[in-house]
């Protein structure tokens, strides 16, 4: 059975026709990224930070002005970054070349602005060593001081903001451009439900009234509607309806 909802997966660029309710945040992030070489995106878990970047922001740029490099830590963020740069380039890069040289080589190959997206950045503090962290801070400082047209977007859970203090000591502009992604407002959740179902060719019986019932089921007065729960719930409703 083909499932129209994302379940636990983040929205990606090709999901643009199903992505709703975050227009304001996308515009704010787009403006920040245009103005600053380094942008910090933070918020509690489940607010959709990754989707806003991978889908909303990605589709805000013309394809000729956007070449994203998405990096997750894996076993070591520095190694992961180096591998990501080498994997996308066409020109062979010497094994001992520093990251800034690999970035420059990729830029010369692509001839488009590069956007380095470091998702779930808190992993470097949860799993990484101090040496890994310090090396990465230095790398970011060198990238920002270089001549390559590269923007850096760092996304992390907001409870790890205090851990960035040593990073800020190396990169003083770390907090200059930042966006806090908050829980989606109920009205926006309804818009998202209506938009996603319409995009999937699904008709909601009683329209917005049904969408409101879904919101009422998921709304937590303390934290609002968790978007991951919303996707799981919509998926469950769809499977139940399909089974009937």
N, CA, C and O of each residue as an XYZ file, in Angstrom:
976
protein
N       0.842     -1.196      0.000
C       0.000      0.000      0.000
C       0.882      1.253      0.000
O       1.773      1.394      0.838
N       0.627      2.151     -0.937
C       1.383      3.396     -1.012
C       0.867      4.376      0.042
O      -0.298      4.774      0.004
N       1.727      4.763      0.976
C       1.320      5.663      2.051
C       1.630      7.113      1.674
O       2.762      7.419      1.299
N       0.654      8.000      1.766
C       0.861      9.389      1.345
C       1.510     10.272      2.410
O       1.893     11.401      2.107
N       1.643      9.792      3.642
C       2.177     10.628      4.718
C       3.601     10.199      5.066
O       4.010      9.074      4.777
N       4.352     11.109      5.691
C       5.787     10.921      5.880
C       6.146     10.028      7.066
O       7.298      9.614      7.199
N       5.169      9.725      7.932
C       5.422      8.930      9.124
C       6.527      9.613      9.938
O       6.323     10.743     10.380
N       7.689      8.981     10.156
C       8.744      9.598     10.965
C       9.825     10.277     10.125
O      10.788     10.811     10.674
N       9.674     10.262      8.812
C      10.690     10.852      7.945
C      10.478     12.357      7.805
O       9.351     12.849      7.864
N      11.581     13.074      7.618
C      11.501     14.516      7.362
C      11.096     14.758      5.910
O      11.310     13.909      5.045
N      10.510     15.921      5.655
C      10.185     16.323      4.291
C      11.476     16.673      3.552
O      12.398     17.253      4.127
N      11.525     16.313      2.279
C      12.677     16.620      1.441
C      12.229     17.500      0.273
O      11.043     17.795      0.125
N      13.183     17.911     -0.546
C      12.888     18.876     -1.610
C      11.755     18.402     -2.519
O      10.923     19.205     -2.940
N      11.717     17.112     -2.822
C      10.697     16.605     -3.735
C       9.305     16.542     -3.105
O       8.332     16.230     -3.790
N       9.204     16.833     -1.816
C       7.911     16.821     -1.135
C       7.253     18.201     -1.101
O       6.333     18.414     -0.310
N       7.685     19.121     -1.914
C       7.228     20.505     -1.833
C       5.711     20.645     -1.955
O       5.125     21.543     -1.350
N       5.069     19.767     -2.730
C       3.623     19.872     -2.916
C       2.835     19.372     -1.713
O       1.614     19.522     -1.668
N       3.520     18.780     -0.740
C       2.846     18.265      0.455
C       3.276     18.989      1.729
O       2.890     18.597      2.830
N       4.065     20.033      1.580
C       4.632     20.724      2.736
C       3.870     22.026      2.987
O       3.892     22.940      2.162
N       3.200     22.097      4.131
C       2.343     23.250      4.425
C       2.529     23.700      5.880
O       2.990     22.942      6.733
N       2.155     24.949      6.128
C       2.077     25.448      7.494
C       3.317     26.113      8.036
O       3.304     26.605      9.164
N       4.403     26.144      7.258
C       5.654     26.730      7.743
C       6.157     27.855      6.845
O       7.359     28.115      6.790
N       5.258     28.513      6.153
C       5.673     29.558      5.217
C       6.421     30.694      5.912
O       7.419     31.193      5.392
N       5.943     31.097      7.078
C       6.589     32.221      7.782
C       8.013     31.850      8.178
O       8.931     32.645      7.975
N       8.215     30.671      8.735
C       9.546     30.256      9.162
C      10.497     30.107      7.971
O      11.676     30.453      8.056
N       9.970     29.592      6.868
C      10.804     29.438      5.674
C      11.278     30.798      5.179
O      12.446     30.953      4.822
N      10.386     31.784      5.155
C      10.768     33.118      4.701
C      11.794     33.752      5.639
O      12.739     34.397      5.184
N      11.610     33.571      6.934
C      12.569     34.111      7.906
C      13.936     33.464      7.729
O      14.959     34.148      7.753
N      13.951     32.157      7.554
C      15.217     31.458      7.377
C      15.886     31.860      6.069
O      17.101     32.051      6.022
N      15.104     31.988      5.021
C      15.635     32.400      3.724
C      16.319     33.761      3.832
O      17.411     33.955      3.299
N      15.677     34.697      4.521
C      16.260     36.030      4.685
C      17.554     35.972      5.495
O      18.524     36.654      5.166
N      17.568     35.163      6.544
C      18.766     35.036      7.369
C      19.928     34.456      6.579
O      21.055     34.946      6.655
N      19.642     33.409      5.823
C      20.703     32.736      5.067
C      21.277     33.647      3.992
O      22.474     33.594      3.710
N      20.439     34.477      3.394
C      20.933     35.411      2.388
C      21.856     36.461      2.999
O      22.807     36.914      2.362
N      21.565     36.840      4.241
C      22.312     37.919      4.887
C      23.565     37.442      5.607
O      24.510     38.213      5.776
N      23.587     36.198      6.028
C      24.675     35.731      6.884
C      25.332     34.475      6.327
O      24.675     33.633      5.716
N      26.632     34.364      6.547
C      27.353     33.166      6.122
C      27.123     31.996      7.078
O      27.370     30.843      6.724
N      26.649     32.295      8.287
C      26.430     31.252      9.280
C      25.088     31.492      9.960
O      24.851     32.563     10.518
N      24.210     30.490      9.911
C      22.880     30.604     10.496
C      22.634     29.434     11.435
O      22.938     28.284     11.117
N      22.082     29.750     12.589
C      21.779     28.752     13.609
C      20.271     28.543     13.669
O      19.512     29.498     13.835
N      19.842     27.294     13.533
C      18.426     26.937     13.612
C      18.248     26.016     14.814
O      18.912     24.983     14.912
N      17.354     26.387     15.727
C      17.183     25.568     16.923
C      15.716     25.510     17.327
O      14.902     26.325     16.893
N      15.402     24.548     18.151
C      14.034     24.352     18.624
C      13.956     23.020     19.334
O      14.898     22.229     19.288
N      12.844     22.770     19.987
C      12.692     21.502     20.680
C      12.563     20.366     19.676
O      12.313     20.594     18.492
N      12.734     19.160     20.153
C      12.631     17.984     19.290
C      11.212     17.867     18.732
O      10.237     18.057     19.459
N      11.102     17.557     17.444
C       9.792     17.338     16.841
C       9.120     18.557     16.263
O       7.961     18.480     15.857
N       9.811     19.685     16.211
C       9.194     20.893     15.657
C       9.363     21.004     14.143
O       8.789     21.900     13.524
N      10.138     20.113     13.544
C      10.257     20.105     12.086
C      11.396     20.926     11.531
O      11.300     21.435     10.414
N      12.484     21.071     12.291
C      13.626     21.879     11.831
C      14.204     21.322     10.528
O      14.480     22.066      9.587
N      14.379     20.013     10.494
C      14.973     19.394      9.304
C      14.100     19.602      8.075
O      14.610     19.894      6.993
N      12.789     19.453      8.233
C      11.871     19.625      7.099
C      11.875     21.061      6.588
O      11.805     21.292      5.381
N      11.958     22.020      7.498
C      11.988     23.421      7.094
C      13.209     23.704      6.220
O      13.131     24.474      5.262
N      14.330     23.080      6.555
C      15.553     23.293      5.787
C      15.542     22.475      4.498
O      15.743     23.016      3.410
N      15.305     21.166      4.627
C      15.421     20.271      3.482
C      14.333     20.469      2.431
O      14.566     20.247      1.242
N      13.157     20.881      2.863
C      12.055     21.065      1.920
C      11.731     22.543      1.717
O      11.775     23.048      0.595
N      11.403     23.236      2.817
C      10.988     24.630      2.696
C      12.073     25.528      2.124
O      11.856     26.208      1.121
N      13.239     25.532      2.757
C      14.330     26.400      2.305
C      14.860     25.963      0.945
O      15.134     26.798      0.083
N      15.003     24.660      0.755
C      15.541     24.150     -0.511
C      14.697     24.612     -1.691
O      15.235     24.938     -2.749
N      13.384     24.643     -1.517
C      12.502     25.044     -2.612
C      12.319     26.552     -2.710
O      11.716     27.050     -3.660
N      12.835     27.266     -1.737
C      12.773     28.732     -1.805
C      13.841     29.273     -2.745
O      13.683     30.361     -3.298
N      14.917     28.532     -2.931
C      16.005     28.949     -3.804
C      15.792     28.452     -5.232
O      15.282     27.349     -5.427
N      16.174     29.244     -6.233
C      16.271     28.691     -7.589
C      17.358     27.616     -7.592
O      18.357     27.748     -6.885
N      17.178     26.577     -8.365
C      18.135     25.464     -8.365
C      19.545     25.915     -8.728
O      20.526     25.304     -8.304
N      19.644     26.984     -9.511
C      20.963     27.464     -9.915
C      21.704     28.183     -8.790
O      22.907     28.424     -8.894
N      20.992     28.525     -7.716
C      21.621     29.242     -6.597
C      21.679     28.410     -5.326
O      21.921     28.952     -4.247
N      21.463     27.118     -5.432
C      21.368     26.281     -4.236
C      22.025     24.927     -4.489
O      21.508     24.117     -5.258
N      23.149     24.687     -3.848
C      23.753     23.355     -3.885
C      23.977     22.916     -2.442
O      24.988     23.268     -1.834
N      23.033     22.144     -1.889
C      23.141     21.760     -0.480
C      24.084     20.573     -0.272
O      24.187     19.682     -1.114
N      24.755     20.589      0.855
C      25.577     19.468      1.285
C      25.086     19.107      2.680
O      25.451     19.759      3.659
N      24.263     18.075      2.771
C      23.681     17.684      4.052
C      24.629     16.732      4.771
O      25.066     15.729      4.207
N      24.940     17.059      6.020
C      25.909     16.270      6.770
C      25.340     15.901      8.138
O      24.876     16.761      8.886
N      25.385     14.615      8.448
C      25.093     14.121      9.789
C      26.386     13.538     10.361
O      27.238     13.055      9.617
N      26.520     13.587     11.658
C      27.795     13.244     12.293
C      28.288     11.827     11.989
O      29.450     11.651     11.624
N      27.433     10.822     12.130
C      27.928      9.455     12.022
C      28.857      9.145     13.184
O      28.480      9.304     14.345
N      30.076      8.702     12.874
C      31.053      8.395     13.923
C      31.929      9.590     14.272
O      32.491      9.651     15.365
N      32.047     10.539     13.350
C      32.881     11.721     13.574
C      32.445     12.788     12.581
O      32.415     12.529     11.378
N      32.108     13.974     13.055
C      31.586     15.015     12.175
C      32.636     15.494     11.176
O      32.301     15.794     10.031
N      33.870     15.568     11.581
C      34.923     16.018     10.672
C      35.113     15.035      9.521
O      35.279     15.440      8.370
N      35.088     13.754      9.834
C      35.203     12.724      8.798
C      33.985     12.749      7.885
O      34.113     12.637      6.666
N      32.805     12.897      8.477
C      31.577     12.924      7.685
C      31.567     14.106      6.718
O      31.157     13.962      5.566
N      32.013     15.267      7.178
C      32.067     16.449      6.321
C      33.041     16.238      5.169
O      32.725     16.545      4.019
N      34.212     15.718      5.473
C      35.222     15.483      4.437
C      34.704     14.505      3.383
O      34.904     14.712      2.186
N      34.046     13.450      3.827
C      33.503     12.455      2.895
C      32.415     13.055      2.015
O      32.351     12.774      0.819
N      31.555     13.887      2.614
C      30.470     14.493      1.853
C      31.010     15.391      0.742
O      30.482     15.392     -0.370
N      32.049     16.146      1.038
C      32.636     17.038      0.034
C      33.290     16.249     -1.091
O      33.138     16.582     -2.267
N      34.015     15.207     -0.723
C      34.701     14.401     -1.735
C      33.719     13.628     -2.604
O      33.965     13.419     -3.792
N      32.606     13.202     -2.011
C      31.633     12.399     -2.755
C      30.938     13.206     -3.842
O      30.516     12.640     -4.851
N      30.809     14.520     -3.655
C      30.073     15.343     -4.615
C      30.952     15.999     -5.671
O      30.452     16.493     -6.681
N      32.249     16.004     -5.438
C      33.150     16.651     -6.383
C      33.501     15.757     -7.563
O      33.416     14.532     -7.471
N      33.892     16.371     -8.661
C      34.321     15.630     -9.851
C      35.839     15.549     -9.946
O      36.388     14.596    -10.498
N      36.505     16.553     -9.407
C      37.963     16.587     -9.458
C      38.538     15.830     -8.271
O      38.153     16.095     -7.132
N      39.466     14.875     -8.515
C      40.067     14.137     -7.397
C      40.740     15.089     -6.404
O      41.405     16.046     -6.800
N      40.560     14.815     -5.115
C      41.111     15.641     -4.051
C      42.174     14.826     -3.316
O      41.889     13.707     -2.889
N      43.373     15.343     -3.156
C      44.421     14.597     -2.439
C      43.935     14.144     -1.063
O      43.226     14.888     -0.386
N      44.303     12.947     -0.644
C      43.835     12.410      0.637
C      44.172     13.293      1.837
O      43.419     13.337      2.809
N      45.297     13.991      1.769
C      45.725     14.802      2.907
C      45.282     16.263      2.803
O      45.704     17.094      3.607
N      44.434     16.582      1.818
C      43.979     17.964      1.643
C      43.057     18.356      2.793
O      42.175     17.580      3.163
N      43.245     19.555      3.371
C      42.342     19.996      4.449
C      40.934     20.236      3.926
O      40.723     20.350      2.719
N      39.986     20.310      4.827
C      38.580     20.447      4.452
C      38.339     21.690      3.609
O      37.571     21.642      2.648
N      38.985     22.811      3.954
C      38.752     24.046      3.202
C      39.194     23.898      1.745
O      38.602     24.511      0.856
N      40.247     23.074      1.487
C      40.686     22.850      0.116
C      39.718     21.938     -0.627
O      39.477     22.121     -1.820
N      39.160     20.950      0.085
C      38.150     20.081     -0.526
C      36.913     20.893     -0.888
O      36.303     20.671     -1.934
N      36.545     21.831     -0.023
C      35.401     22.704     -0.282
C      35.671     23.581     -1.502
O      34.794     23.760     -2.348
N      36.855     24.113     -1.590
C      37.210     24.970     -2.732
C      37.175     24.166     -4.032
O      36.701     24.656     -5.057
N      37.674     22.940     -3.986
C      37.664     22.094     -5.178
C      36.233     21.801     -5.621
O      35.927     21.838     -6.813
N      35.363     21.513     -4.665
C      33.962     21.249     -4.997
C      33.309     22.489     -5.594
O      32.555     22.390     -6.562
N      33.591     23.642     -5.025
C      33.013     24.886     -5.537
C      33.443     25.139     -6.980
O      32.628     25.569     -7.796
N      34.689     24.882     -7.300
C      35.180     25.069     -8.665
C      34.515     24.084     -9.625
O      34.306     24.398    -10.796
N      34.183     22.892     -9.127
C      33.481     21.910     -9.954
C      32.030     22.309    -10.194
O      31.530     22.214    -11.315
N      31.355     22.756     -9.133
C      29.919     23.016     -9.190
C      29.617     24.383     -9.790
O      28.673     24.534    -10.567
N      30.429     25.384     -9.423
C      30.218     26.763     -9.874
C      28.851     27.297     -9.434
O      28.177     28.016    -10.171
N      28.471     26.931     -8.232
C      27.241     27.433     -7.617
C      27.500     27.664     -6.135
O      28.391     27.033     -5.567
N      26.739     28.558     -5.492
C      26.906     28.735     -4.054
C      26.658     27.422     -3.308
O      25.710     26.696     -3.607
N      27.507     27.137     -2.351
C      27.385     25.917     -1.563
C      26.686     26.222     -0.238
O      26.925     27.262      0.377
N      25.832     25.312      0.187
C      25.124     25.449      1.463
C      25.406     24.203      2.295
O      24.903     23.113      2.022
N      26.216     24.405      3.304
C      26.621     23.306      4.169
C      25.613     23.200      5.314
O      25.557     24.074      6.178
N      24.816     22.126      5.319
C      23.751     21.940      6.311
C      24.164     20.865      7.297
O      24.299     19.696      6.936
N      24.363     21.264      8.539
C      24.785     20.344      9.588
C      23.587     20.049     10.477
O      23.246     20.830     11.365
N      22.958     18.915     10.224
C      21.709     18.576     10.894
C      21.977     17.779     12.165
O      22.967     17.054     12.262
N      21.078     17.927     13.140
C      21.194     17.256     14.431
C      22.611     17.445     15.012
O      23.283     16.497     15.417
N      23.011     18.698     15.028
C      24.357     19.063     15.452
C      24.640     18.693     16.912
O      25.798     18.577     17.313
N      23.574     18.508     17.706
C      23.778     18.157     19.111
C      24.521     16.832     19.272
O      25.063     16.553     20.341
N      24.551     16.011     18.214
C      25.221     14.716     18.306
C      26.714     14.870     18.608
O      27.324     13.985     19.209
N      27.295     15.987     18.192
C      28.720     16.179     18.456
C      28.983     16.345     19.954
O      30.089     16.085     20.428
N      27.962     16.779     20.694
C      28.099     16.920     22.149
C      27.642     15.669     22.884
O      28.159     15.350     23.954
N      26.692     14.974     22.323
C      26.209     13.750     22.953
C      27.216     12.616     22.776
O      27.456     11.840     23.702
N      27.805     12.524     21.577
C      28.644     11.377     21.234
C      30.104     11.729     20.964
O      30.967     10.853     20.999
N      30.386     12.998     20.698
C      31.728     13.378     20.261
C      32.689     13.687     21.387
O      32.286     13.911     22.529
N      33.961     13.696     21.048
C      35.011     14.031     22.000
C      35.328     15.514     21.928
O      34.931     16.193     20.981
N      36.033     16.012     22.913
C      36.437     17.416     22.910
C      37.354     17.713     21.731
O      37.289     18.794     21.145
N      38.214     16.747     21.381
C      39.126     16.941     20.252
C      38.349     17.064     18.941
O      38.685     17.890     18.092
N      37.310     16.241     18.778
C      36.470     16.323     17.578
C      35.788     17.676     17.497
O      35.738     18.289     16.430
N      35.268     18.140     18.614
C      34.585     19.426     18.655
C      35.534     20.560     18.295
O      35.207     21.400     17.456
N      36.697     20.591     18.917
C      37.649     21.674     18.686
C      38.114     21.705     17.235
O      38.254     22.774     16.641
N      38.352     20.525     16.672
C      38.779     20.466     15.279
C      37.696     21.021     14.366
O      37.994     21.728     13.403
N      36.437     20.702     14.667
C      35.349     21.191     13.828
C      35.188     22.696     13.947
O      34.959     23.371     12.943
N      35.303     23.235     15.154
C      35.207     24.685     15.333
C      36.247     25.396     14.465
O      35.954     26.402     13.818
N      37.459     24.858     14.464
C      38.534     25.456     13.672
C      38.220     25.395     12.185
O      38.465     26.351     11.450
N      37.678     24.268     11.750
C      37.313     24.107     10.340
C      36.276     25.143      9.919
O      36.404     25.751      8.856
N      35.253     25.349     10.743
C      34.224     26.340     10.430
C      34.831     27.729     10.354
O      34.505     28.503      9.454
N      35.715     28.052     11.294
C      36.377     29.350     11.284
C      37.166     29.556      9.992
O      37.154     30.646      9.420
N      37.848     28.513      9.537
C      38.638     28.605      8.310
C      37.747     28.751      7.077
O      38.079     29.490      6.150
N      36.613     28.043      7.068
C      35.682     28.150      5.939
C      35.142     29.573      5.832
O      35.077     30.140      4.742
N      34.758     30.141      6.967
C      34.193     31.494      6.971
C      35.234     32.539      6.579
O      34.892     33.590      6.038
N      36.493     32.251      6.851
C      37.557     33.198      6.506
C      38.035     33.031      5.068
O      38.799     33.854      4.565
N      37.584     31.965      4.404
C      38.029     31.693      3.045
C      37.275     32.497      2.008
O      36.435     33.336      2.336
N      37.589     32.228      0.747
C      37.010     32.983     -0.366
C      35.899     32.237     -1.087
O      35.282     32.781     -2.003
N      35.636     30.998     -0.685
C      34.606     30.208     -1.351
C      33.221     30.685     -0.925
O      32.993     30.964      0.252
N      32.293     30.780     -1.887
C      30.915     31.173     -1.582
C      30.200     29.994     -0.918
O      29.652     29.117     -1.585
N      30.224     30.006      0.400
C      29.637     28.900      1.151
C      28.875     29.443      2.353
O      29.414     30.226      3.136
N      27.622     29.026      2.496
C      26.824     29.335      3.672
C      26.770     28.095      4.565
O      26.728     26.967      4.074
N      26.771     28.314      5.857
C      26.702     27.209      6.809
C      25.414     27.340      7.620
O      25.126     28.396      8.182
N      24.647     26.257      7.672
C      23.409     26.214      8.450
C      23.554     25.099      9.479
O      23.746     23.936      9.121
N      23.461     25.457     10.749
C      23.595     24.486     11.834
C      22.248     24.331     12.514
O      21.644     25.314     12.943
N      21.776     23.094     12.613
C      20.484     22.814     13.224
C      20.673     21.900     14.429
O      21.349     20.874     14.343
N      20.068     22.282     15.553
C      20.206     21.459     16.764
C      19.038     21.684     17.708
O      18.301     22.662     17.580
N      18.876     20.771     18.658
C      17.851     20.920     19.688
C      18.275     22.018     20.649
O      19.446     22.124     21.013
N      17.309     22.832     21.055
C      17.647     24.042     21.800
C      18.210     23.772     23.186
O      18.859     24.651     23.753
N      17.987     22.582     23.759
C      18.561     22.309     25.073
C      20.081     22.177     25.037
O      20.726     22.092     26.081
N      20.654     22.162     23.822
C      22.105     22.075     23.691
C      22.743     23.431     23.346
O      23.935     23.488     23.044
N      21.981     24.498     23.388
C      22.540     25.812     23.061
C      23.687     26.195     23.983
O      24.680     26.772     23.538
N      23.556     25.878     25.259
C      24.620     26.237     26.206
C      25.929     25.544     25.871
O      27.004     26.054     26.188
N      25.844     24.380     25.229
C      27.057     23.638     24.875
C      27.853     24.335     23.777
O      29.005     23.977     23.530
N      27.254     25.331     23.111
C      27.924     26.025     22.014
C      28.910     27.094     22.489
O      29.582     27.711     21.663
N      29.010     27.323     23.787
C      29.877     28.380     24.303
C      31.321     28.263     23.804
O      31.873     29.266     23.352
N      31.953     27.094     23.864
C      33.322     26.981     23.321
C      33.377     27.233     21.814
O      34.371     27.751     21.305
N      32.311     26.866     21.102
C      32.229     27.109     19.657
C      32.213     28.614     19.391
O      32.898     29.101     18.492
N      31.429     29.337     20.175
C      31.330     30.791     20.009
C      32.667     31.472     20.276
O      32.970     32.503     19.675
N      33.466     30.903     21.172
C      34.780     31.481     21.461
C      35.685     31.446     20.229
O      36.541     32.315     20.059
N      35.492     30.431     19.364
C      36.288     30.301     18.140
C      35.631     31.044     16.980
O      36.311     31.625     16.133
N      34.285     31.016     16.954
C      33.513     31.674     15.890
C      32.574     32.671     16.565
O      31.429     32.321     16.852
N      33.018     33.896     16.826
C      32.221     34.866     17.598
C      30.863     35.205     16.994
O      29.955     35.605     17.723
N      30.702     35.057     15.683
C      29.419     35.411     15.043
C      28.407     34.263     15.067
O      27.390     34.325     14.377
N      28.672     33.230     15.846
C      27.845     32.031     15.851
C      26.368     32.325     16.087
O      25.508     31.707     15.458
N      26.061     33.262     16.987
C      24.675     33.543     17.341
C      24.104     34.775     16.634
O      22.994     35.205     16.948
N      24.840     35.338     15.697
C      24.378     36.578     15.058
C      23.105     36.371     14.249
O      22.207     37.211     14.290
N      23.014     35.268     13.518
C      21.830     34.967     12.704
C      21.237     33.661     13.214
O      21.841     32.598     13.074
N      20.058     33.749     13.803
C      19.486     32.535     14.402
C      17.968     32.544     14.254
O      17.329     33.595     14.217
N      17.423     31.351     14.171
C      15.972     31.171     14.052
C      15.538     30.103     15.036
O      16.041     28.980     15.021
N      14.590     30.473     15.894
C      14.001     29.485     16.794
C      12.727     28.954     16.145
O      11.806     29.715     15.849
N      12.684     27.659     15.931
C      11.511     27.017     15.352
C      10.606     26.572     16.492
O      10.973     25.709     17.289
N       9.434     27.161     16.560
C       8.504     26.855     17.635
C       7.478     25.817     17.191
O       7.347     25.518     16.004
N       6.767     25.283     18.154
C       5.695     24.346     17.833
C       4.680     25.021     16.919
O       4.330     26.183     17.125
N       4.218     24.307     15.930
C       3.284     24.882     14.964
C       1.960     25.237     15.636
O       1.416     24.455     16.416
N       1.453     26.424     15.323
C       0.175     26.867     15.880
C      -0.971     26.024     15.329
O      -0.907     25.556     14.193
N      -2.039     25.827     16.144
C      -3.149     24.968     15.709
C      -3.714     25.330     14.343
O      -4.029     24.443     13.549
N      -3.845     26.630     14.058
C      -4.379     27.033     12.761
C      -3.475     26.562     11.629
O      -3.956     26.136     10.579
N      -2.175     26.640     11.843
C      -1.226     26.191     10.821
C      -1.248     24.668     10.680
O      -1.051     24.135      9.589
N      -1.489     23.980     11.790
C      -1.601     22.515     11.727
C      -2.806     22.124     10.871
O      -2.728     21.194     10.069
N      -3.909     22.832     11.046
C      -5.097     22.561     10.236
C      -4.789     22.795      8.757
O      -5.188     22.001      7.905
N      -4.084     23.877      8.454
C      -3.698     24.155      7.069
C      -2.815     23.029      6.523
O      -2.949     22.626      5.368
N      -1.911     22.527      7.371
C      -1.035     21.438      6.940
C      -1.836     20.169      6.663
O      -1.589     19.482      5.671
N      -2.788     19.858      7.529
C      -3.612     18.660      7.330
C      -4.413     18.779      6.044
O      -4.451     17.850      5.237
N      -5.054     19.930      5.856
C      -5.855     20.138      4.648
C      -4.986     20.070      3.392
O      -5.376     19.484      2.383
N      -3.809     20.676      3.473
C      -2.921     20.693      2.311
C      -2.372     19.318      1.981
O      -2.354     18.921      0.816
N      -1.923     18.583      2.997
C      -1.347     17.260      2.759
C      -2.377     16.281      2.220
O      -2.085     15.507      1.308
N      -3.587     16.310      2.782
C      -4.617     15.383      2.301
C      -5.036     15.732      0.878
O      -5.237     14.840      0.053
N      -5.169     17.017      0.588
C      -5.535     17.425     -0.774
C      -4.461     17.007     -1.771
O      -4.772     16.538     -2.866
N      -3.191     17.179     -1.389
C      -2.090     16.810     -2.280
C      -2.078     15.309     -2.546
O      -1.659     14.861     -3.613
N      -2.544     14.533     -1.558
C      -2.577     13.079     -1.710
C      -3.859     12.588     -2.363
O      -4.039     11.383     -2.541
N      -4.760     13.514     -2.726
C      -6.018     13.126     -3.340
C      -7.004     12.537     -2.350
O      -7.870     11.748     -2.728
N      -6.879     12.915     -1.083
C      -7.745     12.404     -0.022
C      -8.747     13.485      0.353
O      -8.374     14.633      0.592
N     -10.015     13.111      0.402
C     -11.061     14.046      0.803
C     -11.414     13.817      2.262
O     -11.772     12.707      2.654
N     -11.313     14.863      3.060
C     -11.692     14.764      4.467
C     -13.193     14.979      4.604
O     -13.719     16.014      4.197
N     -13.870     14.007      5.174
C     -15.294     14.178      5.436
C     -15.487     15.332      6.413
O     -14.869     15.356      7.477
N     -16.322     16.264      6.065
C     -16.583     17.470      6.866
C     -15.397     18.451      6.853
O     -15.368     19.387      7.652
N     -14.439     18.251      5.971
C     -13.372     19.223      5.743
C     -12.624     19.683      6.980
O     -12.077     18.870      7.725
N     -12.603     20.993      7.194
C     -11.824     21.560      8.292
C     -12.321     21.100      9.655
O     -11.544     21.060     10.609
N     -13.578     20.759      9.764
C     -14.099     20.268     11.038
C     -13.404     18.964     11.420
O     -13.094     18.740     12.590
N     -13.162     18.115     10.440
C     -12.435     16.868     10.707
C     -10.980     17.167     11.056
O     -10.415     16.553     11.962
N     -10.371     18.116     10.331
C      -8.991     18.511     10.645
C      -8.893     19.042     12.065
O      -7.920     18.766     12.766
N      -9.892     19.802     12.493
C      -9.914     20.323     13.856
C     -10.015     19.191     14.879
O      -9.388     19.253     15.937
N     -10.794     18.167     14.571
C     -10.897     17.010     15.467
C      -9.550     16.311     15.615
O      -9.196     15.854     16.701
N      -8.802     16.232     14.515
C      -7.469     15.623     14.569
C      -6.553     16.448     15.457
O      -5.822     15.899     16.281
N      -6.590     17.759     15.290
C      -5.781     18.641     16.128
C      -6.156     18.479     17.597
O      -5.281     18.414     18.460
N      -7.438     18.414     17.878
C      -7.899     18.271     19.260
C      -7.382     16.984     19.889
O      -7.100     16.946     21.086
N      -7.257     15.932     19.089
C      -6.756     14.664     19.597
C      -5.275     14.731     19.961
O      -4.817     14.024     20.858
N      -4.535     15.584     19.260
C      -3.076     15.611     19.416
C      -2.559     16.801     20.215
O      -1.409     16.798     20.654
N      -3.392     17.812     20.406
C      -2.928     19.046     21.040
C      -2.623     18.819     22.519
O      -3.475     18.386     23.295
N      -1.391     19.125     22.876
C      -0.949     19.058     24.270
C      -0.809     20.504     24.755
O      -0.055     21.273     24.159
N      -1.498     20.882     25.792
C      -1.498     22.265     26.256
C      -0.105     22.735     26.650
O       0.150     23.939     26.681
N       0.791     21.820     26.947
C       2.156     22.198     27.349
C       3.062     22.426     26.146
O       3.855     23.368     26.132
N       2.948     21.568     25.139
C       3.894     21.626     24.021
C       3.220     21.784     22.665
O       3.910     21.853     21.649
N       1.898     21.841     22.621
C       1.209     21.970     21.349
C       1.158     20.651     20.599
O       1.206     19.585     21.213
N       1.060     20.714     19.268
C       0.975     19.518     18.429
C       2.371     19.130     17.960
O       3.038     19.895     17.262
N       2.803     17.943     18.347
C       4.090     17.433     17.883
C       3.919     16.938     16.441
O       3.064     16.095     16.169
N       4.731     17.460     15.523
C       4.542     17.147     14.116
C       4.835     15.690     13.795
O       4.234     15.129     12.878
N       5.747     15.067     14.533
C       5.991     13.641     14.307
C       4.755     12.829     14.690
O       4.397     11.877     13.995
N       4.104     13.200     15.789
C       2.878     12.511     16.184
C       1.790     12.718     15.129
O       1.013     11.809     14.838
N       1.746     13.921     14.564
C       0.740     14.210     13.545
C       0.901     13.280     12.350
O      -0.081     12.718     11.865
N       2.128     13.114     11.874
C       2.369     12.255     10.715
C       2.020     10.798     11.027
O       1.428     10.102     10.202
N       2.390     10.349     12.218
C       2.082      8.975     12.610
C       0.572      8.775     12.708
O       0.049      7.747     12.277
N      -0.124      9.754     13.272
C      -1.571      9.660     13.442
C      -2.280      9.668     12.093
O      -3.201      8.882     11.871
N      -1.856     10.552     11.190
C      -2.455     10.589      9.860
C      -2.213      9.278      9.116
O      -3.091      8.782      8.410
N      -1.034      8.733      9.280
C      -0.720      7.454      8.642
C      -1.624      6.356      9.184
O      -2.121      5.523      8.426
N      -1.839      6.355     10.511
C      -2.700      5.341     11.116
C      -4.141      5.478     10.624
O      -4.793      4.479     10.322
N      -4.637      6.721     10.544
C      -5.995      6.943     10.042
C      -6.124      6.485      8.592
O      -7.134      5.895      8.207
N      -5.102      6.758      7.795
C      -5.144      6.373      6.389
C      -5.160      4.852      6.234
O      -5.928      4.315      5.436
N      -4.318      4.165      6.992
C      -4.285      2.709      6.901
C      -5.601      2.090      7.369
O      -6.075      1.103      6.805
N      -6.176      2.686      8.404
C      -7.454      2.172      8.887
C      -8.549      2.350      7.820
O      -9.349      1.447      7.575
N      -8.561      3.543      7.190
C      -9.561      3.792      6.153
C      -9.330      2.867      4.942
O     -10.286      2.352      4.361
N      -8.065      2.662      4.571
C      -7.759      1.811      3.437
C      -8.163      0.367      3.722
O      -8.636     -0.333      2.827
N      -7.979     -0.079      4.955
C      -8.368     -1.442      5.331
C      -9.867     -1.628      5.223
O     -10.344     -2.681      4.801
N     -10.611     -0.595      5.609
C     -12.075     -0.696      5.508
C     -12.542     -0.753      4.057
O     -13.743     -0.839      3.798
